[in-house]
Amino acid sequence: MKQYKVVHTHHSNYPDPIVLSKGDVVLYGKEDTEFPNWIFCEAMHSRKKGWVPKQILSAPDDKLMARVQQNYSAHELNVTPGMIVEKESELNEWSLVFTADGEKGWVPNKVITPLKL
């Protein structure tokens, strides 16, 4: 995994994130205007709400219900400038990263930059 340096602070707005398993059903909500392809969903099993990548959702039915096609956690990391993280993947202008102490979560791409070795 490639290392990145945090250049801007990011604090999660969702301390109790939506967590979904493959096959879960969600209420398909509105698409984010700042970060396209993120859909605000409500999990039917837990009633938790949060942003879910459109790419892992089936098309919504006539009742706006969609099925989750892979396991997913919306956990965002709180990061501060100077931290080093390792990127696992990237989706819709956000990166799934690990901190040095092993915490895994999402940060917006705009708060990290590739580490120059």
N, C-alpha and C positions, 0 to 999 in steps of 0.2 A: 504494500500500500504506500502511496505517495504521502509525504509529510507536507503540512501547510502551517503557516503562522497566522494566528488571529491578529487582525489589524484594527478591528472595531469591536466594541462591546455588543453582546447580544444577550438579552434576558428573555426567557420564555414567558409568553403571555398565557400559557396553558400548563399550570403546575400539575394538573391531574389529567394527563393526556388520554385520548381515545386509543384503545388497543384492540385490534381486530385479528381474528383467525380466518383462514381460508374457509369460505362457505358462509360466513356471517352475513346477515342482511342489515342494510343501512337505509335510512331515509336520505335520499339524494337531494342535497340542497343547492345553494347558489355557488357559482364559480368565483374564485378570487379575482379581483380586477388588477391587483398589483402583481400577483404571481399566477398567470394563467395555468390551467390544468390542475389546480388544487380545488377540490370540491368540499364545501362544509357539510358534513354528514352527521347523522345521529345514529348510534348503534342501537338496534332494537333490543339486544339482550341486556345492555347495561345502562342505556339512556345517556351515555356520555356523548359529547359532541366534540368535533374537531375537524381539522383539515386532512383530507385523504387524497392521494394522487389519483387523478382520473384514470391513469393507465392500469390501475389494479382493480377497477370497478367494472362490472357488467353495465350494459346500457340500462338506464332506469325503465321500469315498467310504467303502466298508466297510473299507478298509485305512487310513483316516484321512489319505488323500492329498487335497490341494486344489490347484487351479491359481490362479496369481496373475493378476489381471485388468488390472493396470497396473504400470508401473515404480515401484519403491519403494526408498528407502534409510532405514534405521532410525538414521541418524547423529544423535546427540544433541549439543547444544552445551553446553560448559562456560561458564556465565555468572555474573557477579557483580553485586551491586547497583550501580546507577548506569549500567550499560550501556544503550544505546539500540538497539533492534532493530526491524525492519519485518516485519510478519506477512504471509505469503503465503496461508496457509490454516489451518484449525482442524479437528481431528478427535478425538473421544473425550477431551475435556479436555486435549488437547495442541495446541500451535501449531507450525507450520513457519515458521521465521523466518530472516531474514538479519541478520548483524551489519554494522557500518559498514565492515569490511574485506572484506565479500562472502562470509563463511562462512555456509553454509546448514545448518540442522539443526532438530531438535525440542527443545522445552522444555515442561514442564508449564505449563498456564495459570496455576496458582497462584503462579508466580514472576514474572509480568509484569502490568503495569497500563497502561491507555491513557495515552499522553503528553498532558498538558494543554498546549495551545498558548496 
